[in-house]
Amino acid sequence: MYVYASFDYSAFLELAITDLEKRGIAREHILAVPLDKRVEERMVLDTIHRADGISLFDGAAVLGAVFMELGVIYGFILKWGPITWGLIGLFGGAFLGFLLDYFYGRIRNRKKEKATRNQQKTGESNTEVVLTIFCEPNQYEMVEKVLWDNMALGVGKLDRLRNSIRKGGGESWKRSNPNR
């Protein structure tokens, strides 16, 4: 049986590994994989295939539509008419929305950078580590308790992998593809 756990890279991870070794899990059955955080620059427009969830176009579209509507409504009263004021409102609102999104994003990124710097000064890290442990099914409760006691972010198990890999699994695939 395989047990997977996610940890922040900290002393708790080391304590969990040490505790598991003391309780009879061999070092060869424990695998820790650190995950790198991806740092990207903010995209102006999201694409169909790639979206970061934060776009500079969203605020521009919303404020452009709102200011266009206001320009059309008040354009009936003003001298140049509703079409001209609607277009002025559209472009003015889009420009204002773009600027607000841009500067809001810069302020938010600065706060994140300051938090990251402070964490690095105190010795903390943003890195997550995935811990994989191979154990017998009767050891699962003990392993799970050790992981939760040492502040795991999440714990999961996979029992069927042992049956499919260790016992020459994929029998149904071999039967359906006899030529391979």
Summary of the structure (lengths in Angstrom):
residues: 180
radius of gyration: 27.8
end to end distance: 28.6
largest distance: 85.0
contacts: 467
relative contact order: 0.23
helix: 56%
strand: 14%
